[in-house]
Amino acid sequence: MKVTRIFTGDDGQSHFEDLDYELHASGSAVGMLSELIPTKGMILRETPADYDFDFHTAPRRQFVINLDASVEITVSDGTKRVIGPGEIFLAEDTTGQGHISRSVDGKVRHSIFVTLE
């Protein structure tokens, strides 16, 4: 399963990396599963339709699962990506310059943050 990682490099700047979590047959009708990923908690979020958050770091390591709207993320090296509904990113840039997050479609965005150990 594809996940976009945002991390802080040795240069103190945030960057993107494409991860692919391997899925395995579960041995039952539930489908393919990844290995267990230990988590700490979950946060539900609603972001206004007109948000435009300047450079900020992630407050903790967390998966962010977009439910119903897209977000454009710009990392500090200038690269931009749009993460759409149903897509996941892993925010790990807890130090350095961080990233910019902004609305791209003028919709309220609902997302789930799954916090990691």
Secondary structure, 3 states (H helix, E strand, C coil): CEEEEEEECCCCCEEEEEEECCCEECCCCCCEECCCCCEEEEEEEEECCCCEEEEECCCCCEEEEECCCCEEEEECCCCEEEECCCCEEEEECCCCCCEEEEECCCCCEEEEEEEEC
